[in-house]
């Protein structure tokens, strides 16, 4: 394992990663003179503890600047030996330190005199194949090899990116940016895995357009790069109730540029870059992005939300892509932090439950063909950050009681029904549907209970789905743990649907308190039992 430091934006950051990431045993051994010593990685393979000599060897052999080779590798993989997957239809998986894919891998391997399999799985073979292909592209572009800035067109060609703005972003803000700033990866014992000393150079390549970028319509901290109409739909059959975490299986620039290409036919709502410094929104949250190719099967998700079984998952999910790979041994802290803030915002705006059953991996819901974001996505840290940014992790934080008991923390929230109630799923509900019952002179309420360790004054909010047949005098009654009434209010459920509505502030006692929704009011309507929040 190693530590990586990169002084981007004059700020040092650190993350833990394998020197090259998990890989299979090479089919061709590196030359005997390679001075690196093997060390086991997390998958049990042996990987070089030093990569500098390998970069130097590949660069010298194919007349490519070593610092350029290192910068390209860093921009593509953060110096990890990735085993890519096909995240998007028509996209070839990327492999190795250089993230070589498709024709570039095949031609690079042939030029380097190694098999394609060796170029996929062996660090030195992959670097040699990448250097050979980069050298060929430089020859095609008539690059003056002694001019580091002149290599930019070859760098752009190797990226596989065709969209001009994304191509320029990749060249200037990724590859040449890391050359200007420098970076280093260290083993846990402090020895150097690979080091890139700062080289001040300006790429000879058209710069990204300097223009005002519109903010994303749903997330102000994002850039609006709208996907073409064929890559998403403006209709959903269900409101968003889950967030799907993806990896692009490539770099951020290549990811958003492909998803905004009409040839892709697919999309995601958001893409987060590797450092967390930029997020692109491609599709409105209210619209259906084509980001997961599976119908829902609750047996894959701990038997949660089984009423959605058979529904195409794009109808009720919001997708977040992340620059990177499922095979990564770690993810940058900045990326995790930025993504957690985004997930909090999505969950808050769409009333999505912030737990591991509603913020889930792509591979969890589509295991036959996908594994992203991979085994090393830091789920515990991620979900903790999401809840922290949403203000739901403090001891005195909110308690939400959902009408679907599976969504509740049984230690402090529970829901029950008395009498005949019907479940419903019209648009605008909180969590996982709701229950409704006809108004009549009968004591058969819906009960939302919550546990308080001490006597406290709390504010009660309720959520319902509005409609013309709803009661205009739906009675909510609050009781303390001793069963004494502490307050009541009648609300008009024909209005204010799909959001939290304050009922009142009351004094509760230690133990299990409750809020009941009675149906005993003016007949001829229905009352809606969806969710209650205690704050």
Secondary structure, DSSP 4 states (H G I P E B T S, - for coil): -EEEEE-GGG--EEEEE-SS-S-PPPSSPPPTT----EEE-TTS-EEES--HHHHHHHHHHTT--HHHHHHHHHHHHSS--EE----STTPPPEEETTTEEHHHHHHHHHHHT--HHHHHH-HHHHHHHHHHHHHHHHHHTT--TT-GGGGHHHHHHHHT--SHHHHHHIIIIIIHHHHHH-EEEEETTS-EEEEE-------SSPPPP--PPPBPSS-TTSEE-PPPGGGEES--SS---EEEE---SB-HHHHHHHHTSTTT----SEEE-TTSS-EEE-S-TTSEE-----B--GGGTTT-SGGGTTSBGGGSEEEEEESB-TT-S---HHHHHHHHHHHHHHHHHHT---STTTEEEHHHH-TTT--TT-TTS-HHHHHHHHHHHTT--STT--EEEESSGGGS-TTTEEEEE-S--EEE--TT-SSS-EEEEE--S----EEEEEEESS-EEEEEEEE----TTB-SSEEEEEE-TTS-EEEEEEE-TTSSTTS-EEEEEEEE-SEEEEEEEE--SSSSSEEEE-EEEE-
